[in-house]
């Protein structure tokens, strides 16, 4: 038995760094991943695909480790970094994108993420586990954004 927890997140913020600096960091997956809390391993699968192995989280009775792979494609002319799931890797499917827009004195950054995490638990546990998984994912993603904002010199 297993349950699937779906998560959708969206964030928008402006930073003091230039478009070029922001794009260079976000388009380089290992560099960008270094700012995300809880990444245990990031494995280059080739062709722009990476397997993300997150640190285990949970209680003594239930430990959860999220593992997934996504293929990343960046387009400087469009100001985008897009990632799509690689099937058959891990216990989650994660997709999303960065939209980066340069302004005169700042850069606008928009992040969208969608994820579906499959957890080996009875269906009855979904009502308890789903909100915890969603909250943890949101907390880690907000820490990621805070880390990036600091890297880019603060919010504009």
C-alpha positions in Angstrom: 0.0 0.0 0.0 1.1 3.5 -0.7 -0.2 7.0 -0.7 0.6 9.9 -3.0 1.0 13.4 -1.7 0.8 16.2 -4.3 2.4 19.6 -3.6 2.2 22.8 -5.6 4.3 25.9 -4.6 4.7 29.3 -6.2 7.0 32.2 -5.1 7.8 35.6 -6.5 10.6 37.9 -5.3 13.1 40.6 -6.5 16.8 40.5 -5.8 19.5 43.1 -6.1 21.7 40.9 -8.4 21.9 41.3 -12.2 19.9 39.0 -14.6 23.2 37.4 -15.7 24.2 36.6 -12.1 20.8 35.2 -11.2 20.5 33.2 -14.4 24.0 31.7 -14.1 23.3 30.4 -10.6 19.9 29.1 -11.2 20.8 27.5 -14.6 23.7 25.6 -13.0 21.9 22.8 -11.2 24.7 21.8 -8.8 25.2 25.4 -7.8 21.5 26.0 -7.4 21.1 22.8 -5.5 23.8 23.8 -3.0 21.4 26.4 -1.6 18.6 23.9 -1.1 18.5 22.5 2.5 18.4 18.7 2.9 20.0 17.6 -0.3 22.0 14.5 0.6 23.3 13.7 -2.9 22.9 15.2 -6.3 23.9 12.8 -9.0 24.5 13.9 -12.6 22.7 11.4 -14.9 23.8 13.2 -18.1 21.9 15.1 -20.7 20.8 17.7 -18.1 19.2 15.1 -15.8 20.0 14.9 -12.1 18.9 12.6 -9.4 18.1 14.4 -6.2 18.5 12.3 -3.0 17.2 14.2 0.0 18.1 13.6 3.6 15.8 11.4 5.5 13.1 13.2 7.6 10.5 11.9 10.0 9.9 10.3 13.3 11.3 7.2 14.9 8.5 5.1 13.5 8.3 6.6 10.0 11.4 7.8 8.1 10.9 9.3 4.7 13.5 10.0 2.0 12.5 11.7 -1.2 14.4 10.6 -4.3 13.6 11.9 -7.7 15.2 12.8 -11.0 14.5 15.8 -13.2 15.8 16.9 -16.6 16.7 20.6 -16.6 16.7 22.9 -19.6 17.7 26.5 -19.5 17.0 29.2 -22.0 18.8 32.5 -21.4 16.9 34.3 -24.2 13.6 33.5 -22.5 15.0 33.8 -19.0 13.8 30.3 -18.0 15.1 27.2 -16.3 12.6 24.4 -16.7 12.7 20.9 -15.1 10.6 17.9 -16.0 10.4 14.5 -14.2 12.5 11.6 -15.3 10.3 8.5 -15.0 11.5 5.5 -13.1 13.8 7.3 -10.7 12.9 7.3 -7.0 9.6 7.9 -5.3 8.6 11.3 -6.5 7.9 13.2 -9.7 9.0 16.8 -9.6 8.6 19.5 -12.2 8.8 23.3 -12.2 10.5 26.4 -13.5 12.3 29.6 -12.8 11.2 32.7 -14.7 13.9 35.4 -14.5 13.4 39.0 -15.6 16.0 41.6 -15.5 15.1 45.2 -14.5 17.3 48.3 -14.3 18.3 47.8 -10.6 17.0 44.4 -9.7 16.0 41.0 -11.1 12.5 39.5 -10.7 12.4 35.8 -10.0 9.4 33.6 -10.1 9.5 29.9 -9.0 6.8 27.3 -9.6 7.1 23.7 -8.4 4.8 20.7 -8.7 5.6 17.4 -7.0 3.9 14.1 -6.4 5.6 12.0 -3.7 4.6 8.3 -3.3 5.0 7.0 0.3 4.7 3.4 1.4 2.0 3.9 4.0 -1.7 2.7 4.3 -4.3 5.1 2.8 -5.6 5.8 6.3 -2.3 7.6 7.0 -2.7 10.2 4.2 -4.9 12.5 6.3 -2.1 12.7 8.9 1.0 12.5 6.7 0.0 14.7 3.7 -0.1 18.0 5.7 3.3 17.2 7.3 4.9 16.4 4.0 3.5 19.6 2.4 4.6 21.7 5.4 8.1 20.2 5.3 8.5 20.8 1.5 7.2 24.3 1.9 9.6 25.0 4.8 12.6 23.7 2.9 11.7 25.6 -0.3 11.3 28.9 1.7 14.7 28.3 3.2 16.1 27.7 -0.3 14.7 31.0 -1.4 16.1 32.8 1.7 19.5 31.3 0.9 19.3 32.4 -2.7 18.2 35.9 -1.7 21.2 36.2 0.6 23.5 34.9 -2.2 22.1 37.6 -4.5 22.7 40.5 -2.1 19.2 40.7 -0.6 15.7 41.6 -1.7 15.3 44.6 -3.9 
